[in-house]
Amino acid sequence: MAKQRSKEGKITGINEIDFSQLSSISDAAKTLSSDASPTIPSRAKGAIITVEDNNLRMRDDGTAPTASIGHLLYVGDVVTYDSWSVPKLNWRQVLQQTKFIQAVASTTGNLMISWYD
């Protein structure tokens, strides 16, 4: 099913409610629920996350990734958790337990996050 767009180009029925950054991700796991600035908005049901400057690893099962375990994210990758394409699933709980670490020693990474309701 195609999404409808308004005159401004926005997808109708989907509201961006906030924007966050998660910075200086190193070898200590960081979460969206406590380390992003600002943290997950109370109305957020989905997110679009982009990897900005260094490769990262992530897990969304509540366990911290390691240097060799977890999804490898490259600079420019986009991770989407969206309740508009899977309408019966509210991604908030998954987003609260998602953790990130650096993928390459002695580097730090940054994420940009757009939150949606």
Order of alpha helices (4+ residues) and beta strands (2+ residues): beta-beta-beta-beta-beta-beta-alpha-beta-beta
